[in-house]
């Protein structure tokens, strides 16, 4: 079974709700372990136009927000469900996430 890596960016207060949602969709299993992930702090930046309603900060002003980069593995056939769960649980209007293919070594 091929896996992909799902990476997303989230404020600390939403870390556990997004992790739980993604794990419930089938992500985070490595062998006999579950709820596997890795995260580290960083700073997210964004500038929303007049049509946006940011969860943090204001439209029309560049914001700098403390966030966590979270990574986990997802079976390739579950990635659509994992991304949908992430977006539903995430507090941002437009959550930032990446999906990377993993080589089977």
N, C-alpha and C positions, 0 to 999 in steps of 0.2 A: 504494500500500500504506500503510494507516494505521499509525501507531506509537503506543505508549503509553510513559509514563515509569515505570520501576521504581525505587523507592527502598528501601534497606534499611539497617539499623544493625548494626554488627559490631565486635568488638574487633580491634585492629590485627593481632594474630597470625593472624586468620582472613580478612583482607582478600583475599589472593591466591587462596585456595582458593574463596571465594565468587564472586569475579570470574570466575575460570576456569570454574566450573560454569555460571554464568549465560551467559557468552559461548559456551560449548559448546552451550547450548540455543538459540542463535540471536540473542542480544542483542548490543548494542554496535556495530552497523554504521551508519555515517553516510556515504553516498556510497561512495567508494573506500577509506574507512578502517574498520578493525575494532578491537575491544577498546577502544572509546571509553567512557569513564566520567569521573565527577567525584566527588571525595570531600573531606570536611572533618571536622576533629575536633569532638567535643562530649562531653557527659556523659549517659549513659543512667541512669535510675533505675527501680527495681522493688522490690516487696515480695511475695515468694512465700508462699503459705499452706503448711500442713503437708503437702499432697499434692504439692508441687513438689520438684524436684531441680535447682536452678540450677547452670549450668556455672561460674558465678562467684558467690562469696558464699554466704550461708546463707538457708534458708527462715526466715520469721518475723522477718527483719530487713531494713529498707529499705537497699538497696544503691545506691551511686553508682559507675558504672563508666565509665572512658574508652572511648569508641567512635568509630567513623567513620560518617558518613552518606554512603552511596554512591548515585549516580544513574547510570542508563543508559537508553538507548532500546531498545524491544523491538517488533518487528512484532506487531500486535494478535493475529494468529493463533498466535503463539509464546508468549504471556504465561503460559499454564497450564504449559507445559513449563519456562519460565524460573523461575517460582515454585517448582515442584517441585524443580528442580535446586538453587535457592537453599536451600530448606529441608533438602534432603538433605546439603548441604555445610556448613551453618551449625552452629556448636558449641552454640547455645542450644536449650533444650527447646522454646521457643515464639519463633521469630524474629519480630521486628517488621519489617513491610514495608508499603509503600503502592504503589498503582498509580493513575496519573493519566492521563486521556485527553489527547491532544495535538491541537490544531487544525491542520489542513492549510492553511497560508497560502500 
